Amino acid sequence: MSFQPGVIEGFYGPTWSWAQRRALLDWMPGAGFGSYVYAPKADAGLRRTWRQGLDAATTAELWQLRLQARRHGLEFGLGLSPWGLQQGMTAADARALRAAVDRLNRLEPDLLCILFDDMPGGQRELAARQRAVVEEVLARSQATRHAICPTYYSRDPVLEELFGPRPPGYLEALTDGLPAATALLWTGRKVVSERYEAEDFHWLAERGVRSVLLWDNSAVNDGRRTSGFLPLTAWRTPPSLIAEHCTGHLVNPVNQPALARQLLSVLGAWYRHPERPVEAGRDGLLASCAPALAELLSQDAECFEHQGLERLTAARRQQLAARYAAIGDPVAEDIAAWLRGEYAFDPNCLND
């Protein structure tokens, strides 16, 4: 199957190290993944302080990551969140935006994502204001492809509770007449959708959206509630359905890097062998783990996935953390770190 999934590092909370990112890119081609997008919520140089831009150290690391992606034949993407411009853009703002895009052009991204997610909305003029930002970016960007994440990137009513009422005709106004190579990033019916149905994409088509790039949060665990769980049965939608309705599939994974790769390997295998969907469930994960880890997880997966840390006493967490750490496996160490509370909820989630 030529349609390949990708990874978007778009979560809140502790970020991956540069060494972990490099390891991910080395791993991706063999696992059936074709693209990587750098857009961590913790990098203010792409969000709150986008006018100042990325610091020199981050820029240097990203350039090396970009070269690595090129060597592996991977699409390399960046996510820019022009915070504040959804409220309106002055001439000075437009100049600052063009300068920001020029800086990102030096990193030679194949895909540039313009991200309005988790920003205040509710204004009737929101789509027009965001469309003006998009047009400025498209006129300046040298990327081959572009994608837009709207403020209302799902049908989930929680977005209106957090960011204000969805303006009438919002998606239609934002996407009408966009170039064919500009896709809409979408998370499905929910911010964290467990599965996707054809109707989810038909709903978008009825609103004039021609190109959908799926932002898949089904494995994410960076929220107030989700950080206390490990999503070990993340993949429930046949790859053929996603490939039929979307131009791409970007997975926003769990915060734990080794566990993320282990889960992603199961999805990559399903893309390569779509006739074996049972392997995309928890059994597929257990089958892909080292035997000692699989034995432990077979006992604890139900608790980790559905009961969570709050149901475990401090003593039990400590006991389990020691047991997993003793295995000496990177995935097991990620689980031990989670049990020790090292991936606790970031209070800035959805409010940064």
Buried (B, 14 or more C-beta within 10 A) or exposed (E): EEBBBBBBBBBBBBBBEBEBBBBBBEBBBEBBBBBBBBBBBBBBBBBEEBBEBBEEEBBEBBEEBBEBBEEBEBBBBBBBBBBBBBEEBEEEBBEBBBEBBEBBBEBBBBBBBBBBBBBBBEBEEBBEBBBBBBEBBBEBBEBEBBBBBBBBBBBBEEBBEBBBBBBEEBBEBBBBEBEEBBBBBBBBBBBBBBBBBEEBBEBBEEBBBBBBBBBBBBBBBBBEEBBBBBBBBBBEBBBEBBBEBBBBBBBBBBBBBBBBBBBBBBBBBBBEBBEEBEBBBBEBBBEBBBEBBBEBBEEBBEBBBEEBBEEBEEEEBEEBBEBBBEBEBBBBBBBBBBBBEEBEBBEEBBEB
